[in-house]
């Protein structure tokens, strides 16, 4: 009875070992067969990252340019305030 149990255990463990070994071989085989496709995909992803970074940089520059176009220099504000105060103080 114990011998039969041990035989069954060895057969079961051998079956699992063979299945796992076969699975490892098939995974490695599929990795080798698709390595060219994977390299092209990684290259495409890298190009996409560079394009996104370039778009973000352009957008940042456009925002900065739009911001500087809309700004009024501080000297203009100071001159306008001084002129207003001079008119108010002189009673005009």
PDB file with one MODEL, atoms N, CA, C and O in Angstrom:
MODEL        1
ATOM      1  N   UNK A   1       0.821  -1.190   0.000  1.00  0.00           N
ATOM      2  CA  UNK A   1       0.000   0.000   0.000  1.00  0.00           C
ATOM      3  C   UNK A   1       0.865   1.254   0.000  1.00  0.00           C
ATOM      4  O   UNK A   1       0.617   2.176  -0.776  1.00  0.00           O
ATOM      5  N   UNK A   2       1.865   1.295   0.853  1.00  0.00           N
ATOM      6  CA  UNK A   2       2.742   2.468   0.916  1.00  0.00           C
ATOM      7  C   UNK A   2       3.566   2.561  -0.363  1.00  0.00           C
ATOM      8  O   UNK A   2       3.814   3.659  -0.861  1.00  0.00           O
ATOM      9  N   UNK A   3       3.984   1.441  -0.888  1.00  0.00           N
ATOM     10  CA  UNK A   3       4.784   1.424  -2.116  1.00  0.00           C
ATOM     11  C   UNK A   3       3.953   1.976  -3.270  1.00  0.00           C
ATOM     12  O   UNK A   3       4.459   2.741  -4.091  1.00  0.00           O
ATOM     13  N   UNK A   4       2.687   1.592  -3.335  1.00  0.00           N
ATOM     14  CA  UNK A   4       1.816   2.099  -4.395  1.00  0.00           C
ATOM     15  C   UNK A   4       1.621   3.612  -4.260  1.00  0.00           C
ATOM     16  O   UNK A   4       1.593   4.324  -5.264  1.00  0.00           O
ATOM     17  N   UNK A   5       1.490   4.090  -3.057  1.00  0.00           N
ATOM     18  CA  UNK A   5       1.358   5.522  -2.818  1.00  0.00           C
ATOM     19  C   UNK A   5       2.605   6.276  -3.242  1.00  0.00           C
ATOM     20  O   UNK A   5       2.514   7.358  -3.822  1.00  0.00           O
ATOM     21  N   UNK A   6       3.771   5.708  -2.955  1.00  0.00           N
ATOM     22  CA  UNK A   6       5.030   6.332  -3.356  1.00  0.00           C
ATOM     23  C   UNK A   6       5.181   6.350  -4.876  1.00  0.00           C
ATOM     24  O   UNK A   6       5.658   7.331  -5.446  1.00  0.00           O
ATOM     25  N   UNK A   7       4.768   5.248  -5.534  1.00  0.00           N
ATOM     26  CA  UNK A   7       4.809   5.194  -6.996  1.00  0.00           C
ATOM     27  C   UNK A   7       3.912   6.278  -7.585  1.00  0.00           C
ATOM     28  O   UNK A   7       4.307   6.991  -8.508  1.00  0.00           O
ATOM     29  N   UNK A   8       2.709   6.391  -7.046  1.00  0.00           N
ATOM     30  CA  UNK A   8       1.768   7.410  -7.526  1.00  0.00           C
ATOM     31  C   UNK A   8       2.333   8.810  -7.313  1.00  0.00           C
ATOM     32  O   UNK A   8       2.174   9.680  -8.169  1.00  0.00           O
ATOM     33  N   UNK A   9       2.990   9.032  -6.180  1.00  0.00           N
ATOM     34  CA  UNK A   9       3.581  10.329  -5.884  1.00  0.00           C
ATOM     35  C   UNK A   9       4.707  10.638  -6.876  1.00  0.00           C
ATOM     36  O   UNK A   9       4.792  11.759  -7.377  1.00  0.00           O
ATOM     37  N   UNK A  10       5.560   9.672  -7.160  1.00  0.00           N
ATOM     38  CA  UNK A  10       6.677   9.873  -8.091  1.00  0.00           C
ATOM     39  C   UNK A  10       6.148  10.133  -9.493  1.00  0.00           C
ATOM     40  O   UNK A  10       6.647  11.013 -10.195  1.00  0.00           O
ATOM     41  N   UNK A  11       5.138   9.369  -9.904  1.00  0.00           N
ATOM     42  CA  UNK A  11       4.556   9.571 -11.234  1.00  0.00           C
ATOM     43  C   UNK A  11       3.929  10.962 -11.334  1.00  0.00           C
ATOM     44  O   UNK A  11       4.097  11.645 -12.344  1.00  0.00           O
ATOM     45  N   UNK A  12       3.225  11.375 -10.315  1.00  0.00           N
ATOM     46  CA  UNK A  12       2.597  12.707 -10.313  1.00  0.00           C
ATOM     47  C   UNK A  12       3.624  13.826 -10.343  1.00  0.00           C
ATOM     48  O   UNK A  12       3.466  14.799 -11.081  1.00  0.00           O
ATOM     49  N   UNK A  13       4.678  13.692  -9.540  1.00  0.00           N
ATOM     50  CA  UNK A  13       5.720  14.728  -9.508  1.00  0.00           C
ATOM     51  C   UNK A  13       6.484  14.770 -10.824  1.00  0.00           C
ATOM     52  O   UNK A  13       6.853  15.847 -11.293  1.00  0.00           O
ATOM     53  N   UNK A  14       6.727  13.601 -11.428  1.00  0.00           N
ATOM     54  CA  UNK A  14       7.410  13.550 -12.721  1.00  0.00           C
ATOM     55  C   UNK A  14       6.552  14.205 -13.803  1.00  0.00           C
ATOM     56  O   UNK A  14       7.063  14.915 -14.669  1.00  0.00           O
ATOM     57  N   UNK A  15       5.245  13.959 -13.742  1.00  0.00           N
ATOM     58  CA  UNK A  15       4.332  14.568 -14.713  1.00  0.00           C
ATOM     59  C   UNK A  15       4.357  16.090 -14.588  1.00  0.00           C
ATOM     60  O   UNK A  15       4.423  16.788 -15.600  1.00  0.00           O
ATOM     61  N   UNK A  16       4.307  16.599 -13.392  1.00  0.00           N
ATOM     62  CA  UNK A  16       4.346  18.046 -13.169  1.00  0.00           C
ATOM     63  C   UNK A  16       5.681  18.619 -13.633  1.00  0.00           C
ATOM     64  O   UNK A  16       5.719  19.679 -14.258  1.00  0.00           O
ATOM     65  N   UNK A  17       6.773  17.925 -13.330  1.00  0.00           N
ATOM     66  CA  UNK A  17       8.098  18.381 -13.748  1.00  0.00           C
ATOM     67  C   UNK A  17       8.197  18.439 -15.274  1.00  0.00           C
ATOM     68  O   UNK A  17       8.705  19.413 -15.829  1.00  0.00           O
ATOM     69  N   UNK A  18       7.713  17.399 -15.946  1.00  0.00           N
ATOM     70  CA  UNK A  18       7.745  17.392 -17.405  1.00  0.00           C
ATOM     71  C   UNK A  18       6.880  18.505 -17.992  1.00  0.00           C
ATOM     72  O   UNK A  18       7.285  19.171 -18.945  1.00  0.00           O
ATOM     73  N   UNK A  19       5.704  18.706 -17.430  1.00  0.00           N
ATOM     74  CA  UNK A  19       4.818  19.763 -17.920  1.00  0.00           C
ATOM     75  C   UNK A  19       5.460  21.135 -17.753  1.00  0.00           C
ATOM     76  O   UNK A  19       5.428  21.955 -18.670  1.00  0.00           O
ATOM     77  N   UNK A  20       6.041  21.383 -16.585  1.00  0.00           N
ATOM     78  CA  UNK A  20       6.672  22.681 -16.343  1.00  0.00           C
ATOM     79  C   UNK A  20       7.895  22.881 -17.237  1.00  0.00           C
ATOM     80  O   UNK A  20       8.135  23.988 -17.718  1.00  0.00           O
ATOM     81  N   UNK A  21       8.665  21.822 -17.461  1.00  0.00           N
ATOM     82  CA  UNK A  21       9.825  21.910 -18.357  1.00  0.00           C
ATOM     83  C   UNK A  21       9.383  22.217 -19.782  1.00  0.00           C
ATOM     84  O   UNK A  21       9.985  23.052 -20.458  1.00  0.00           O
ATOM     85  N   UNK A  22       8.329  21.541 -20.237  1.00  0.00           N
ATOM     86  CA  UNK A  22       7.788  21.795 -21.573  1.00  0.00           C
ATOM     87  C   UNK A  22       7.286  23.236 -21.686  1.00  0.00           C
ATOM     88  O   UNK A  22       7.489  23.889 -22.710  1.00  0.00           O
ATOM     89  N   UNK A  23       6.642  23.719 -20.652  1.00  0.00           N
ATOM     90  CA  UNK A  23       6.125  25.090 -20.668  1.00  0.00           C
ATOM     91  C   UNK A  23       7.274  26.093 -20.746  1.00  0.00           C
ATOM     92  O   UNK A  23       7.170  27.082 -21.472  1.00  0.00           O
ATOM     93  N   UNK A  24       8.357  25.865 -20.022  1.00  0.00           N
ATOM     94  CA  UNK A  24       9.520  26.759 -20.071  1.00  0.00           C
ATOM     95  C   UNK A  24      10.129  26.762 -21.468  1.00  0.00           C
ATOM     96  O   UNK A  24      10.477  27.820 -21.991  1.00  0.00           O
ATOM     97  N   UNK A  25      10.261  25.587 -22.074  1.00  0.00           N
ATOM     98  CA  UNK A  25      10.825  25.497 -23.424  1.00  0.00           C
ATOM     99  C   UNK A  25       9.940  26.252 -24.417  1.00  0.00           C
ATOM    100  O   UNK A  25      10.453  26.986 -25.262  1.00  0.00           O
ATOM    101  N   UNK A  26       8.632  26.084 -24.327  1.00  0.00           N
ATOM    102  CA  UNK A  26       7.730  26.765 -25.260  1.00  0.00           C
ATOM    103  C   UNK A  26       7.745  28.281 -25.060  1.00  0.00           C
ATOM    104  O   UNK A  26       7.668  29.029 -26.035  1.00  0.00           O
ATOM    105  N   UNK A  27       7.840  28.732 -23.843  1.00  0.00           N
ATOM    106  CA  UNK A  27       7.904  30.181 -23.578  1.00  0.00           C
ATOM    107  C   UNK A  27       9.187  30.758 -24.164  1.00  0.00           C
ATOM    108  O   UNK A  27       9.154  31.817 -24.791  1.00  0.00           O
ATOM    109  N   UNK A  28      10.310  30.083 -23.971  1.00  0.00           N
ATOM    110  CA  UNK A  28      11.578  30.555 -24.535  1.00  0.00           C
ATOM    111  C   UNK A  28      11.539  30.552 -26.058  1.00  0.00           C
ATOM    112  O   UNK A  28      12.065  31.464 -26.697  1.00  0.00           O
ATOM    113  N   UNK A  29      10.917  29.528 -26.640  1.00  0.00           N
ATOM    114  CA  UNK A  29      10.790  29.454 -28.084  1.00  0.00           C
ATOM    115  C   UNK A  29       9.948  30.606 -28.625  1.00  0.00           C
ATOM    116  O   UNK A  29      10.314  31.228 -29.623  1.00  0.00           O
ATOM    117  N   UNK A  30       8.844  30.888 -27.983  1.00  0.00           N
ATOM    118  CA  UNK A  30       7.998  31.997 -28.443  1.00  0.00           C
ATOM    119  C   UNK A  30       8.701  33.340 -28.254  1.00  0.00           C
ATOM    120  O   UNK A  30       8.491  34.256 -29.049  1.00  0.00           O
ATOM    121  N   UNK A  31       9.524  33.475 -27.225  1.00  0.00           N
ATOM    122  CA  UNK A  31      10.287  34.710 -27.021  1.00  0.00           C
ATOM    123  C   UNK A  31      11.293  34.907 -28.149  1.00  0.00           C
ATOM    124  O   UNK A  31      11.474  36.025 -28.631  1.00  0.00           O
ATOM    125  N   UNK A  32      11.946  33.834 -28.570  1.00  0.00           N
ATOM    126  CA  UNK A  32      12.904  33.942 -29.672  1.00  0.00           C
ATOM    127  C   UNK A  32      12.214  34.234 -30.989  1.00  0.00           C
ATOM    128  O   UNK A  32      12.727  35.002 -31.802  1.00  0.00           O
ATOM    129  N   UNK A  33      11.060  33.632 -31.207  1.00  0.00           N
ATOM    130  CA  UNK A  33      10.343  33.848 -32.464  1.00  0.00           C
ATOM    131  C   UNK A  33       9.784  35.271 -32.580  1.00  0.00           C
ATOM    132  O   UNK A  33       9.656  35.803 -33.682  1.00  0.00           O
ATOM    133  N   UNK A  34       9.457  35.872 -31.456  1.00  0.00           N
ATOM    134  CA  UNK A  34       8.856  37.212 -31.495  1.00  0.00           C
ATOM    135  C   UNK A  34       9.829  38.313 -31.097  1.00  0.00           C
ATOM    136  O   UNK A  34       9.398  39.439 -30.843  1.00  0.00           O
ATOM    137  N   UNK A  35      11.119  38.028 -31.034  1.00  0.00           N
ATOM    138  CA  UNK A  35      12.084  39.048 -30.598  1.00  0.00           C
ATOM    139  C   UNK A  35      12.159  40.221 -31.569  1.00  0.00           C
ATOM    140  O   UNK A  35      12.335  41.361 -31.139  1.00  0.00           O
ATOM    141  N   UNK A  36      12.028  39.965 -32.867  1.00  0.00           N
ATOM    142  CA  UNK A  36      12.054  41.055 -33.851  1.00  0.00           C
ATOM    143  C   UNK A  36      10.863  41.982 -33.689  1.00  0.00           C
ATOM    144  O   UNK A  36      11.009  43.203 -33.756  1.00  0.00           O
ATOM    145  N   UNK A  37       9.705  41.420 -33.480  1.00  0.00           N
ATOM    146  CA  UNK A  37       8.489  42.219 -33.288  1.00  0.00           C
ATOM    147  C   UNK A  37       8.607  43.033 -32.005  1.00  0.00           C
ATOM    148  O   UNK A  37       8.228  44.204 -31.965  1.00  0.00           O
ATOM    149  N   UNK A  38       9.129  42.413 -30.972  1.00  0.00           N
ATOM    150  CA  UNK A  38       9.288  43.110 -29.693  1.00  0.00           C
ATOM    151  C   UNK A  38      10.244  44.289 -29.837  1.00  0.00           C
ATOM    152  O   UNK A  38       9.997  45.360 -29.283  1.00  0.00           O
ATOM    153  N   UNK A  39      11.327  44.100 -30.573  1.00  0.00           N
ATOM    154  CA  UNK A  39      12.296  45.190 -30.770  1.00  0.00           C
ATOM    155  C   UNK A  39      11.643  46.351 -31.507  1.00  0.00           C
ATOM    156  O   UNK A  39      11.868  47.510 -31.157  1.00  0.00           O
ATOM    157  N   UNK A  40      10.837  46.055 -32.520  1.00  0.00           N
ATOM    158  CA  UNK A  40      10.138  47.130 -33.262  1.00  0.00           C
ATOM    159  C   UNK A  40       9.142  47.848 -32.366  1.00  0.00           C
ATOM    160  O   UNK A  40       9.005  49.069 -32.441  1.00  0.00           O
ATOM    161  N   UNK A  41       8.448  47.102 -31.525  1.00  0.00           N
ATOM    162  CA  UNK A  41       7.493  47.727 -30.611  1.00  0.00           C
ATOM    163  C   UNK A  41       8.201  48.639 -29.609  1.00  0.00           C
ATOM    164  O   UNK A  41       7.733  49.743 -29.333  1.00  0.00           O
ATOM    165  N   UNK A  42       9.317  48.179 -29.071  1.00  0.00           N
ATOM    166  CA  UNK A  42      10.073  49.003 -28.121  1.00  0.00           C
ATOM    167  C   UNK A  42      10.598  50.268 -28.799  1.00  0.00           C
ATOM    168  O   UNK A  42      10.615  51.340 -28.194  1.00  0.00           O
ATOM    169  N   UNK A  43      11.020  50.140 -30.040  1.00  0.00           N
ATOM    170  CA  UNK A  43      11.487  51.305 -30.791  1.00  0.00           C
ATOM    171  C   UNK A  43      10.346  52.292 -31.016  1.00  0.00           C
ATOM    172  O   UNK A  43      10.531  53.503 -30.893  1.00  0.00           O
ATOM    173  N   UNK A  44       9.177  51.774 -31.344  1.00  0.00           N
ATOM    174  CA  UNK A  44       8.007  52.632 -31.525  1.00  0.00           C
ATOM    175  C   UNK A  44       7.609  53.332 -30.235  1.00  0.00           C
ATOM    176  O   UNK A  44       7.231  54.503 -30.255  1.00  0.00           O
ATOM    177  N   UNK A  45       7.689  52.633 -29.128  1.00  0.00           N
ATOM    178  CA  UNK A  45       7.367  53.236 -27.825  1.00  0.00           C
ATOM    179  C   UNK A  45       8.349  54.358 -27.508  1.00  0.00           C
ATOM    180  O   UNK A  45       7.953  55.412 -27.012  1.00  0.00           O
ATOM    181  N   UNK A  46       9.634  54.130 -27.797  1.00  0.00           N
ATOM    182  CA  UNK A  46      10.653  55.153 -27.541  1.00  0.00           C
ATOM    183  C   UNK A  46      10.411  56.388 -28.412  1.00  0.00           C
ATOM    184  O   UNK A  46      10.554  57.519 -27.948  1.00  0.00           O
ATOM    185  N   UNK A  47      10.044  56.164 -29.673  1.00  0.00           N
ATOM    186  CA  UNK A  47       9.740  57.294 -30.556  1.00  0.00           C
ATOM    187  C   UNK A  47       8.520  58.058 -30.058  1.00  0.00           C
ATOM    188  O   UNK A  47       8.487  59.287 -30.124  1.00  0.00           O
ATOM    189  N   UNK A  48       7.526  57.346 -29.565  1.00  0.00           N
ATOM    190  CA  UNK A  48       6.325  57.984 -29.018  1.00  0.00           C
ATOM    191  C   UNK A  48       6.672  58.837 -27.801  1.00  0.00           C
ATOM    192  O   UNK A  48       6.155  59.944 -27.648  1.00  0.00           O
ATOM    193  N   UNK A  49       7.549  58.323 -26.932  1.00  0.00           N
ATOM    194  CA  UNK A  49       7.975  59.100 -25.764  1.00  0.00           C
ATOM    195  C   UNK A  49       8.679  60.381 -26.191  1.00  0.00           C
ATOM    196  O   UNK A  49       8.434  61.447 -25.627  1.00  0.00           O
ATOM    197  N   UNK A  50       9.554  60.275 -27.189  1.00  0.00           N
ATOM    198  CA  UNK A  50      10.269  61.452 -27.666  1.00  0.00           C
ATOM    199  C   UNK A  50       9.314  62.455 -28.292  1.00  0.00           C
ATOM    200  O   UNK A  50       9.465  63.661 -28.095  1.00  0.00           O
ATOM    201  N   UNK A  51       8.331  61.968 -29.048  1.00  0.00           N
ATOM    202  CA  UNK A  51       7.357  62.866 -29.667  1.00  0.00           C
ATOM    203  C   UNK A  51       6.523  63.564 -28.599  1.00  0.00           C
ATOM    204  O   UNK A  51       6.250  64.758 -28.718  1.00  0.00           O
ATOM    205  N   UNK A  52       6.116  62.847 -27.565  1.00  0.00           N
ATOM    206  CA  UNK A  52       5.352  63.466 -26.477  1.00  0.00           C
ATOM    207  C   UNK A  52       6.178  64.525 -25.760  1.00  0.00           C
ATOM    208  O   UNK A  52       5.673  65.598 -25.431  1.00  0.00           O
ATOM    209  N   UNK A  53       7.451  64.217 -25.519  1.00  0.00           N
ATOM    210  CA  UNK A  53       8.318  65.185 -24.844  1.00  0.00           C
ATOM    211  C   UNK A  53       8.490  66.432 -25.698  1.00  0.00           C
ATOM    212  O   UNK A  53       8.500  67.545 -25.173  1.00  0.00           O
ATOM    213  N   UNK A  54       8.626  66.257 -27.008  1.00  0.00           N
ATOM    214  CA  UNK A  54       8.763  67.390 -27.908  1.00  0.00           C
ATOM    215  C   UNK A  54       7.491  68.233 -27.927  1.00  0.00           C
ATOM    216  O   UNK A  54       7.554  69.462 -27.905  1.00  0.00           O
ATOM    217  N   UNK A  55       6.331  67.563 -27.970  1.00  0.00           N
ATOM    218  CA  UNK A  55       5.055  68.300 -27.945  1.00  0.00           C
ATOM    219  C   UNK A  55       4.888  69.059 -26.642  1.00  0.00           C
ATOM    220  O   UNK A  55       4.429  70.201 -26.638  1.00  0.00           O
ATOM    221  N   UNK A  56       5.260  68.427 -25.533  1.00  0.00           N
ATOM    222  CA  UNK A  56       5.148  69.092 -24.232  1.00  0.00           C
ATOM    223  C   UNK A  56       6.074  70.296 -24.170  1.00  0.00           C
ATOM    224  O   UNK A  56       5.708  71.339 -23.628  1.00  0.00           O
ATOM    225  N   UNK A  57       7.274  70.154 -24.722  1.00  0.00           N
ATOM    226  CA  UNK A  57       8.231  71.267 -24.721  1.00  0.00           C
ATOM    227  C   UNK A  57       7.692  72.424 -25.567  1.00  0.00           C
ATOM    228  O   UNK A  57       7.773  73.584 -25.163  1.00  0.00           O
ATOM    229  N   UNK A  58       7.140  72.101 -26.749  1.00  0.00           N
ATOM    230  CA  UNK A  58       6.569  73.145 -27.604  1.00  0.00           C
ATOM    231  C   UNK A  58       5.409  73.842 -26.908  1.00  0.00           C
ATOM    232  O   UNK A  58       5.292  75.067 -26.952  1.00  0.00           O
ATOM    233  N   UNK A  59       4.552  73.053 -26.267  1.00  0.00           N
ATOM    234  CA  UNK A  59       3.397  73.616 -25.580  1.00  0.00           C
ATOM    235  C   UNK A  59       3.854  74.546 -24.454  1.00  0.00           C
ATOM    236  O   UNK A  59       3.275  75.612 -24.248  1.00  0.00           O
ATOM    237  N   UNK A  60       4.889  74.134 -23.733  1.00  0.00           N
ATOM    238  CA  UNK A  60       5.417  74.951 -22.643  1.00  0.00           C
ATOM    239  C   UNK A  60       5.985  76.257 -23.191  1.00  0.00           C
ATOM    240  O   UNK A  60       5.776  77.324 -22.613  1.00  0.00           O
ATOM    241  N   UNK A  61       6.705  76.167 -24.310  1.00  0.00           N
ATOM    242  CA  UNK A  61       7.264  77.370 -24.922  1.00  0.00           C
ATOM    243  C   UNK A  61       6.153  78.297 -25.416  1.00  0.00           C
ATOM    244  O   UNK A  61       6.258  79.516 -25.284  1.00  0.00           O
ATOM    245  N   UNK A  62       5.084  77.722 -25.988  1.00  0.00           N
ATOM    246  CA  UNK A  62       3.970  78.537 -26.463  1.00  0.00           C
ATOM    247  C   UNK A  62       3.275  79.227 -25.300  1.00  0.00           C
ATOM    248  O   UNK A  62       2.895  80.393 -25.405  1.00  0.00           O
ATOM    249  N   UNK A  63       3.105  78.510 -24.188  1.00  0.00           N
ATOM    250  CA  UNK A  63       2.494  79.125 -23.013  1.00  0.00           C
ATOM    251  C   UNK A  63       3.357  80.265 -22.504  1.00  0.00           C
ATOM    252  O   UNK A  63       2.853  81.327 -22.139  1.00  0.00           O
ATOM    253  N   UNK A  64       4.660  80.034 -22.484  1.00  0.00           N
ATOM    254  CA  UNK A  64       5.585  81.057 -21.993  1.00  0.00           C
ATOM    255  C   UNK A  64       5.552  82.271 -22.909  1.00  0.00           C
ATOM    256  O   UNK A  64       5.562  83.406 -22.433  1.00  0.00           O
ATOM    257  N   UNK A  65       5.511  82.043 -24.232  1.00  0.00           N
ATOM    258  CA  UNK A  65       5.455  83.143 -25.193  1.00  0.00           C
ATOM    259  C   UNK A  65       4.146  83.909 -25.053  1.00  0.00           C
ATOM    260  O   UNK A  65       4.140  85.138 -25.117  1.00  0.00           O
ATOM    261  N   UNK A  66       3.038  83.197 -24.862  1.00  0.00           N
ATOM    262  CA  UNK A  66       1.738  83.856 -24.699  1.00  0.00           C
ATOM    263  C   UNK A  66       1.704  84.649 -23.397  1.00  0.00           C
ATOM    264  O   UNK A  66       1.095  85.717 -23.328  1.00  0.00           O
ATOM    265  N   UNK A  67       2.346  84.132 -22.392  1.00  0.00           N
ATOM    266  CA  UNK A  67       2.363  84.814 -21.096  1.00  0.00           C
ATOM    267  C   UNK A  67       3.166  86.109 -21.192  1.00  0.00           C
ATOM    268  O   UNK A  67       2.742  87.137 -20.665  1.00  0.00           O
ATOM    269  N   UNK A  68       4.313  86.069 -21.853  1.00  0.00           N
ATOM    270  CA  UNK A  68       5.141  87.273 -21.961  1.00  0.00           C
ATOM    271  C   UNK A  68       4.506  88.309 -22.883  1.00  0.00           C
ATOM    272  O   UNK A  68       4.731  89.504 -22.692  1.00  0.00           O
ATOM    273  N   UNK A  69       3.716  87.892 -23.880  1.00  0.00           N
ATOM    274  CA  UNK A  69       3.043  88.836 -24.763  1.00  0.00           C
ATOM    275  C   UNK A  69       1.969  89.610 -24.010  1.00  0.00           C
ATOM    276  O   UNK A  69       1.747  90.788 -24.293  1.00  0.00           O
ATOM    277  N   UNK A  70       1.311  88.981 -23.073  1.00  0.00           N
ATOM    278  CA  UNK A  70       0.212  89.618 -22.364  1.00  0.00           C
ATOM    279  C   UNK A  70       0.657  90.439 -21.162  1.00  0.00           C
ATOM    280  O   UNK A  70      -0.160  91.146 -20.571  1.00  0.00           O
ATOM    281  N   UNK A  71       1.913  90.366 -20.792  1.00  0.00           N
ATOM    282  CA  UNK A  71       2.385  91.091 -19.616  1.00  0.00           C
ATOM    283  C   UNK A  71       2.648  92.553 -19.945  1.00  0.00           C
ATOM    284  O   UNK A  71       3.135  92.897 -21.022  1.00  0.00           O
ATOM    285  N   UNK A  72       2.314  93.388 -18.992  1.00  0.00           N
ATOM    286  CA  UNK A  72       2.630  94.808 -19.121  1.00  0.00           C
ATOM    287  C   UNK A  72       3.779  95.072 -18.157  1.00  0.00           C
ATOM    288  O   UNK A  72       3.706  94.701 -16.985  1.00  0.00           O
ATOM    289  N   UNK A  73       4.832  95.708 -18.640  1.00  0.00           N
ATOM    290  CA  UNK A  73       5.986  95.937 -17.759  1.00  0.00           C
ATOM    291  C   UNK A  73       5.614  96.751 -16.523  1.00  0.00           C
ATOM    292  O   UNK A  73       4.697  97.572 -16.554  1.00  0.00           O
ATOM    293  N   UNK A  74       6.334  96.510 -15.450  1.00  0.00           N
ATOM    294  CA  UNK A  74       6.075  97.175 -14.177  1.00  0.00           C
ATOM    295  C   UNK A  74       6.269  98.681 -14.290  1.00  0.00           C
ATOM    296  O   UNK A  74       5.588  99.439 -13.598  1.00  0.00           O
ATOM    297  N   UNK A  75       7.182  99.130 -15.145  1.00  0.00           N
ATOM    298  CA  UNK A  75       7.425 100.566 -15.300  1.00  0.00           C
ATOM    299  C   UNK A  75       6.184 101.272 -15.841  1.00  0.00           C
ATOM    300  O   UNK A  75       5.905 102.413 -15.473  1.00  0.00           O
ATOM    301  N   UNK A  76       5.448 100.597 -16.707  1.00  0.00           N
ATOM    302  CA  UNK A  76       4.223 101.197 -17.257  1.00  0.00           C
ATOM    303  C   UNK A  76       3.193 101.366 -16.152  1.00  0.00           C
ATOM    304  O   UNK A  76       2.525 102.397 -16.076  1.00  0.00           O
ATOM    305  N   UNK A  77       3.062 100.368 -15.304  1.00  0.00           N
ATOM    306  CA  UNK A  77       2.136 100.495 -14.170  1.00  0.00           C
ATOM    307  C   UNK A  77       2.535 101.646 -13.255  1.00  0.00           C
ATOM    308  O   UNK A  77       1.698 102.448 -12.842  1.00  0.00           O
ATOM    309  N   UNK A  78       3.817 101.712 -12.949  1.00  0.00           N
ATOM    310  CA  UNK A  78       4.295 102.762 -12.052  1.00  0.00           C
ATOM    311  C   UNK A  78       4.047 104.141 -12.651  1.00  0.00           C
ATOM    312  O   UNK A  78       3.642 105.060 -11.938  1.00  0.00           O
ATOM    313  N   UNK A  79       4.284 104.295 -13.944  1.00  0.00           N
ATOM    314  CA  UNK A  79       4.063 105.582 -14.593  1.00  0.00           C
ATOM    315  C   UNK A  79       2.582 105.935 -14.605  1.00  0.00           C
ATOM    316  O   UNK A  79       2.228 107.096 -14.399  1.00  0.00           O
ATOM    317  N   UNK A  80       1.712 104.961 -14.842  1.00  0.00           N
ATOM    318  CA  UNK A  80       0.271 105.225 -14.863  1.00  0.00           C
ATOM    319  C   UNK A  80      -0.218 105.625 -13.484  1.00  0.00           C
ATOM    320  O   UNK A  80      -1.034 106.538 -13.363  1.00  0.00           O
ATOM    321  N   UNK A  81       0.261 104.964 -12.447  1.00  0.00           N
ATOM    322  CA  UNK A  81      -0.142 105.299 -11.080  1.00  0.00           C
ATOM    323  C   UNK A  81       0.362 106.696 -10.713  1.00  0.00           C
ATOM    324  O   UNK A  81      -0.363 107.483 -10.104  1.00  0.00           O
ATOM    325  N   UNK A  82       1.592 106.996 -11.083  1.00  0.00           N
ATOM    326  CA  UNK A  82       2.152 108.317 -10.789  1.00  0.00           C
ATOM    327  C   UNK A  82       1.370 109.399 -11.503  1.00  0.00           C
ATOM    328  O   UNK A  82       1.104 110.450 -10.920  1.00  0.00           O
ATOM    329  N   UNK A  83       0.995 109.167 -12.750  1.00  0.00           N
ATOM    330  CA  UNK A  83       0.225 110.163 -13.501  1.00  0.00           C
ATOM    331  C   UNK A  83      -1.155 110.341 -12.879  1.00  0.00           C
ATOM    332  O   UNK A  83      -1.641 111.467 -12.774  1.00  0.00           O
ATOM    333  N   UNK A  84      -1.778 109.271 -12.475  1.00  0.00           N
ATOM    334  CA  UNK A  84      -3.097 109.363 -11.845  1.00  0.00           C
ATOM    335  C   UNK A  84      -3.016 110.128 -10.531  1.00  0.00           C
ATOM    336  O   UNK A  84      -3.848 110.995 -10.264  1.00  0.00           O
ATOM    337  N   UNK A  85      -2.013 109.811  -9.707  1.00  0.00           N
ATOM    338  CA  UNK A  85      -1.870 110.509  -8.430  1.00  0.00           C
ATOM    339  C   UNK A  85      -1.559 111.985  -8.648  1.00  0.00           C
ATOM    340  O   UNK A  85      -2.038 112.825  -7.886  1.00  0.00           O
ATOM    341  N   UNK A  86      -0.779 112.322  -9.656  1.00  0.00           N
ATOM    342  CA  UNK A  86      -0.467 113.728  -9.948  1.00  0.00           C
ATOM    343  C   UNK A  86      -1.743 114.464 -10.365  1.00  0.00           C
ATOM    344  O   UNK A  86      -1.956 115.610  -9.969  1.00  0.00           O
ATOM    345  N   UNK A  87      -2.598 113.800 -11.171  1.00  0.00           N
ATOM    346  CA  UNK A  87      -3.852 114.442 -11.560  1.00  0.00           C
ATOM    347  C   UNK A  87      -4.780 114.625 -10.389  1.00  0.00           C
ATOM    348  O   UNK A  87      -5.432 115.663 -10.278  1.00  0.00           O
ATOM    349  N   UNK A  88      -4.860 113.643  -9.509  1.00  0.00           N
ATOM    350  CA  UNK A  88      -5.746 113.713  -8.350  1.00  0.00           C
ATOM    351  C   UNK A  88      -5.240 114.770  -7.362  1.00  0.00           C
ATOM    352  O   UNK A  88      -6.039 115.524  -6.805  1.00  0.00           O
ATOM    353  N   UNK A  89      -3.961 114.830  -7.146  1.00  0.00           N
ATOM    354  CA  UNK A  89      -3.387 115.802  -6.210  1.00  0.00           C
ATOM    355  C   UNK A  89      -3.482 117.237  -6.731  1.00  0.00           C
ATOM    356  O   UNK A  89      -3.636 118.171  -5.944  1.00  0.00           O
ATOM    357  N   UNK A  90      -3.390 117.417  -8.043  1.00  0.00           N
ATOM    358  CA  UNK A  90      -3.480 118.737  -8.634  1.00  0.00           C
ATOM    359  C   UNK A  90      -4.938 119.173  -8.810  1.00  0.00           C
ATOM    360  O   UNK A  90      -5.205 120.326  -9.147  1.00  0.00           O
ATOM    361  N   UNK A  91      -5.851 118.277  -8.589  1.00  0.00           N
ATOM    362  CA  UNK A  91      -7.264 118.602  -8.675  1.00  0.00           C
ATOM    363  C   UNK A  91      -7.822 118.591 -10.085  1.00  0.00           C
ATOM    364  O   UNK A  91      -8.889 119.159 -10.320  1.00  0.00           O
ATOM    365  N   UNK A  92      -7.166 117.990 -10.991  1.00  0.00           N
ATOM    366  CA  UNK A  92      -7.633 117.982 -12.373  1.00  0.00           C
ATOM    367  C   UNK A  92      -8.601 116.877 -12.612  1.00  0.00           C
ATOM    368  O   UNK A  92      -9.098 116.722 -13.728  1.00  0.00           O
TER     369      UNK A  92
ENDMDL
END
